[in-house]
Amino acid sequence: MSSQETLLDVLRSRTAVDCDTFDVEVPKRLGPFVDCTSNQAIAYHELIRLDEHGKPVHAQLIQDAIDYALSKRSSYPGVGAEELAVEAMMVKLALRIVPYLKGYSHIQTNPRYSYDKQKTIENAKRIVAIFKDLDPAYDARRVCIKIPSTWEGLQACRELETQGIATLATTMFCLEQAALAAHVGCTYIAPYINELRVHFDENYVGQHKAFDFCGSAQRYYEKIGSRTRVLPASLTSIQEIMKLAGAHHITVAPDLLTKLAETPADSWEGETGSVFKGKAEEEAGNYSDIVEDESAWRLAFTRSQEGRAEVKIIQAINIFCDKQVGLEGLARR
């Protein structure tokens, strides 16, 4: 193995690598990537970033998004100007990264709609329309809408996929969610290896990392012939990432991408691809009795992992709602 080969090279040889960022300098330096993923937390922390002089890096982008939102208010009755401005900010950030991508730009719907199918559908269509407004030359079929993996969110995914809008079922923690996501035709799922709280509470250590779930979901999809792709997210170390080599896709934050690119492959002594090794004969569950029965699915989800999966999605939706509030506050200021 050449000493020039890095862990990022090894990962790319086994898995489609996506960047989990709105900082355009990351794909400029380390791209091209396949997709670019994002969410309200990534958007918020990018938009409040200051330059070396202590001035907001994106002041003009924020102002342009606000101007756009004010000009479009009559097109979207019932949608607040702040909410529309947040969507425009996220799309503007995403469009800067498009030249360094081969695949999709991912934008997450407003987490306040996590339990509202119709508002999620309307939100997704509005995001696609904003892409078309802000860059008419951009192929809107390259937009992927991230939607929390609630019953309502996944039913929204079903309808959007039938209309040609790609979806990713996010905040995913168990096979009950994964089975429903495949059943409704999601393009991707994003198993969270670590619950979202670990990124925002430095004193919190998650006890149940989702490696087994991630491997089981990919094997389940391959056994049932699903087109849905597994895209692990919420990673905290290069050790975690390399264990997942062989996933359909993987999305990686900037600091970890840098570490992967700086680590020579020939000196790596950690695991590579262990999540997908040695369990080919694993029994695939049968979820056919719950994927079209809302009450049965909800109960199965509530009971999954002794309730831990449901606790984790509630926690994640809460965190994303907080960041949505922060983004709307930026627009108001």
N, C-alpha and C positions, 0 to 999 in steps of 0.2 A: 504494500500500500504506500502510495506516494506521501511524503511528509507535507506536501502542499495541500492534500485533501483535508477538508475540515469536517466537523460534525454536521454543519449545515449542508455540505455536499452529500454526505451519507444519507441524511434525512431526505433530501430532495430526490435521491435515487430510489427511495422506497415509498414516498408519500408526497402528495401534492401539498406544498407549503404555502400558507396564507399569512399575511401580516395583520396583526391585531392592533391597529393604530390609525390615528388621523394625522400623524406627523409625516409630511411628505418627504422629509429628509431620510427617513428610514428606507422606503423602497428605492429612493434615488441611490442610496449607498449600497443596499444589499439585495435589490431586486434584479430582475423582475420577479414578482410573485404571481401565484395563480389568482387567488381572490384577496380582497381586503375586507376584514370584518370590523365591526364597530358596535358601540352601544352608547347609551346616554352618559355613562360614567366616562368612557373614553372621550366623547365629545366635550363634556364639561371640562375635564382637566386639560384638554388641548386648547380650548377657547379661553381659559384664564391664564394661559402661559405668558410669561413676560420675557422680553428680550434683555440683552446685557445692560440696557439703559433703564430697565424697570418699567418699560412701556408695553402695553398689550400687543402681542405678536399679530393678533387677528382683529384689531379694532376696525379696520376697513371692511373686512369680510362680515363682521357682525352688523355693522351699519348697513351694508348692502342687503343683507338678509332681512333686516327690519324694513327697509324701503320696499323690498319685494313683497313682504307680508302685507304691508299697508296697501299696496297697489292691488293685491289679490283678495282682499277681505270679502268683497262682494261675490267672488266666485265660490266661496266656501262659507255660506251662512251657517252660524252655529259654531264655527271654529274661531277661537280667540286669536288675536293678532300675535300674542306671545307664542302660542303653540305653533302657529304657521311660521313664525320667524325661526323657531328652534329647528323645524324640519328643513327650512331653507339653509340654515347654518350647516346642518349635517350633510346635506346634499352638496353644498359648496365645498366643504372639506373633502368629501369623497371624490368629487370631480378632479381635484388637484392630483389625486393619486392614480386615476385611471390610466395615464400613459405608461405606468409601470406594472400593469396587470394584464394577465391573459384571460381572466375569467370575470367573475361577478364583483360588483360593489354591494356590500351588505349594509342595510340601514334598518335599525330596530324601530318598531312601532312604539307609540306612546304607551308606557307600561300601565298607565291608568286604565287602559282598555283591555287589560289582561283577561277580564271575565265578561267581555262584551264582544260577541262575534261580529255584529254589524258595524260597530264603530271601528273595530280592527280592520275590517275589509275596506271601509271608506278611507281610513288612515293610510293603508297600504297603497291604494289607488292614487291618493293625493301625493304620496312620496314619488311614485312613478311619474306623475304629471309634472311635479317640480323638476325632476331630472330633465324631462323634455323641454320645459320652459327655459331652464338655465343653460342647457346645451342641446339645441335641436339636432346637432350632428351625432349625439351620443345614442347608441343603440339601447333603448330602454329594456330590451330583453336581457341585458346584462346587469339588471338590478335584481338583487335577491333581498326579500323582505324577511327580517328576523322577527319572530313572534313567540312569546312565552308559551310553553307547552302545557297550558290548561286545556280542559275540554273545549271551551269556547274558542281559544286560540287555534287549536288544531282543526276545528270545524271551519274557521276562517281560512286556514291554509288550504283545505279541500276546495273551497270555492275559488280562491285566488289561483290555484294551480290549474283548474279547469279553464280559467280565463287567460292562461299563458303567463302568469306572474310567478316567478320562482320564489319559493319560501324555504326558510330554515327554522326548524323548531328548536328554540333556545331554552335555557334554564331547564335542561333535561337531566334527570337523575335516576331513572329506573326503566325497566323493560316494558312496563305497562304504557308509559309515555312513548317509548320507541316503537312499540307495536302499532299504536294508534297513528303515529306520524307516518309510518310506512303505508298503513291502510288508507290514509287520506291523500297520499301521494306527494309528501314533502320532498323537495330536492335534497335537503340536508337535515341532519339532526346535529346538535352541539351538546354532547355529553360534557357536563362540567366535572372535571377530574377533582377539583377542589370546590367546595361551596364558596359562593361569592364573597362571603364575609371575610375570608382570609386576606383579601386584597385591601381591606379598609380598616381592619382591626388588628394591629400588630401583636396584640397579646392573645389573639385567638388562634388555636391550632385545630384544624379539622381532624376528626378521628376516623373518618370513613372515606378515603379517597376512592374514586369511582373507576379504577383500572379494570376490575372484573366486569363491571357493567359495560364499559366501553368495548371490551373484547367480545363479550356475549352479544351485544347489539350488532356488531359487524358480522359475527358468525351467523346470527339469526337472519340478518338481511340476505346473506349469501345463500343460506339454505332455502329461504322462501322466494328467492329470485327478485328481491326488491330493487328498484332503481335508486332508492334513497341512499345517500352517501353519509358516512359517519365522519364528523369533523370535531374531534376533541378540542375543548377550550378550557380556560381557567387553570392555567399551568403555572407552577411556581419555581421550577428549576430545570436545568438542562437534563438532569437525571430522569425526571418525569417525562420530558419530551422524548428522549431517546428510547425509553421503554415502549413508547407508542409508535415507533417507526413501523410502517406497514399499515397504519390507519389509512382510510381512503384519502382523507385530507387532515391537516392539523393547522390550527391558527396560533401564532406565537407573538408575544409582546416584544417591543423593541429591545429591552435590556437582555432578554433571553436570546433573541436573534443575534445580537452582537456577541454574546458568549459562545453561541454555536459557531459563529463565523471565525472566532479567535481560537477555538480549541482544535488542535491537530487531531485528525482521526486516528493516527497510528499510536497516539499516547492514551487513547480512551480505554479505560478499564471497566467502565460501567456496563449496564445491560443495554442491549440494542434489540428492540422488537419483541421483548419477552411477553408483552401483553397478548400477542397473537400466536404464541407458540404452544404446542402440546395439548390443545383442547379441542381438536377438530371433531372429536366424537361427542362433544357436549350435547346434551339433550336440548333440542329447541322447544321452548314453551309453546303452548297453544292458546292464543288470545282471541280466537274467532268468536267466542261467546260474549266478549265484552266490547269489542271495537265498534259495534253498532248499537250498543245499549248504554245510554248515558249513566243511569244509576248504577249499573253493574261496574262500569269502568271507574266511576268516581269512588266506589267502595274499594275496588281493587287497588286503586292508586293510594287511597287513604291508608290501606293496610300494608302497602309495599314497604319493605325494610322496617317493619314495626313503626311505621309513620314517619320515618326519617326523610323520605323523598318529598313528602308534602311539606314538612317543616322547611326543607331547603328551598323549595320554590317560593314559599311565602316570604322567606327571608330575602331571596334574590329580588322578587318583585318590589318589596319594600325599599331596598337599596336603590333600584333603578328609578322608582318613583321619587325618591329624595333627589336624585341627580336631575330628573326631569324638572322638578321644582327649581333647582339651581339654575338650569339652563333658561327657564322662563324668567327667572329673576335677572339674569344677564340681559335679556331682551328688554325688560322693563327699565333697567338702569341706563 
